[in-house]
Amino acid sequence: MNAQFIDRTIRKWKTRLFIKKPVFWTTDFKIWKQLGGIKIRFNSKQVWGSIHTPQNIVFINLKKNGTQEELEDTIIHELIHAKYPKLSEKKLKEKIVRITKIKYAD
């Protein structure tokens, strides 16, 4: 995966989701945490991605996202968290399905 693909995908979905606030991203979990990433404890190996919503800083785990399709799904998921920060994971997945027609297996 390259940075250009990630940048392009974030720009595309920010536009489609009408997100006006800047979105920053990193693949370095330590940097993400230093920039204000999640305060609860979890291992970076467990997650595909995460977002710190006040600043819209996205962590992308390249080891989990093996294909461009998986990477795009993760970016969409995190951007929808940015757009709707109070949604539960269940409601968020329902919204993703409606917006993108992506099917999630439970």
C-alpha positions as CSV (number, residue, x, y, z in Angstrom):
1,M,0.0,0.0,0.0
2,N,1.3,3.4,-0.7
3,A,0.7,6.8,0.7
4,Q,-0.9,8.1,-2.5
5,F,-3.6,5.4,-2.4
6,I,-4.4,6.3,1.2
7,D,-4.5,10.1,0.5
8,R,-6.7,9.6,-2.6
9,T,-9.1,7.3,-0.7
10,I,-9.4,9.7,2.2
11,R,-10.0,12.6,-0.1
12,K,-12.6,10.7,-2.1
13,W,-14.6,9.5,1.0
14,K,-14.2,12.9,2.8
15,T,-16.0,14.4,-0.2
16,R,-18.7,11.8,-0.4
17,L,-19.3,12.0,3.3
18,F,-19.2,15.8,3.4
19,I,-16.5,15.9,6.0
20,K,-15.1,19.5,6.1
21,K,-12.6,19.1,9.0
22,P,-9.1,18.0,8.0
23,V,-8.2,14.4,8.4
24,F,-4.7,13.3,9.2
25,W,-3.4,9.7,9.1
26,T,-0.5,7.6,10.1
27,T,0.6,4.0,10.0
28,D,2.7,4.4,13.1
29,F,0.8,3.5,16.2
30,K,3.2,5.2,18.6
31,I,3.0,8.5,16.7
32,W,-0.8,8.2,16.7
33,K,-0.9,7.7,20.4
34,Q,1.4,10.7,20.9
35,L,-0.9,12.9,18.8
36,G,-3.8,12.1,21.1
37,G,-4.9,8.7,20.0
38,I,-7.2,6.5,22.1
39,K,-6.6,6.6,25.9
40,I,-7.9,3.1,26.6
41,R,-5.5,0.3,26.2
42,F,-5.5,-1.9,23.2
43,N,-2.8,-3.5,21.1
44,S,-2.1,-2.1,17.7
45,K,-2.0,-5.7,16.4
46,Q,-5.7,-6.1,17.3
47,V,-7.2,-3.3,15.1
48,W,-7.5,-2.6,11.4
49,G,-7.7,1.1,12.1
50,S,-8.7,3.7,14.7
51,I,-9.5,7.4,14.8
52,H,-9.0,10.1,17.4
53,T,-12.2,12.0,16.6
54,P,-11.5,15.4,18.2
55,Q,-8.6,15.9,15.8
56,N,-9.6,13.4,13.1
57,I,-6.2,11.5,13.3
58,V,-6.5,8.1,11.8
59,F,-4.3,5.1,12.6
60,I,-4.1,2.6,9.8
61,N,-2.7,-0.9,10.5
62,L,-1.0,-1.9,7.3
63,K,-0.4,-5.4,8.6
64,K,-4.1,-6.1,9.0
65,N,-5.2,-4.4,5.8
66,G,-3.6,-6.7,3.2
67,T,-5.4,-5.5,0.1
68,Q,-6.5,-2.2,-1.3
69,E,-10.1,-3.2,-0.8
70,E,-9.5,-3.9,2.9
71,L,-7.7,-0.7,3.3
72,E,-10.5,1.3,1.7
73,D,-13.0,-0.4,3.9
74,T,-11.0,0.6,7.0
75,I,-10.7,4.2,5.8
76,I,-14.4,4.4,5.2
77,H,-15.1,2.9,8.6
78,E,-12.9,5.4,10.4
79,L,-14.2,8.4,8.4
80,I,-17.7,7.5,9.3
81,H,-16.6,7.5,12.9
82,A,-15.4,11.0,12.2
83,K,-18.7,12.0,10.8
84,Y,-20.8,10.3,13.4
85,P,-18.6,10.0,16.6
86,K,-21.4,8.9,18.9
87,L,-22.6,5.9,16.9
88,S,-22.1,2.4,18.3
89,E,-20.1,-0.1,16.2
90,K,-23.4,-1.8,15.3
91,K,-25.1,1.4,14.1
92,L,-21.9,2.5,12.4
93,K,-21.8,-0.8,10.4
94,E,-25.4,-0.4,9.4
95,K,-24.7,3.1,8.2
96,I,-21.7,1.9,6.2
97,V,-23.8,-0.7,4.5
98,R,-26.4,1.9,3.5
99,I,-23.8,4.4,2.3
100,T,-21.4,2.1,0.5
101,K,-23.2,-1.2,0.1
102,I,-20.4,-3.0,1.9
103,K,-21.5,-6.1,3.5
104,Y,-20.1,-7.0,6.9
105,A,-20.0,-10.5,8.2
106,D,-20.7,-10.8,11.9
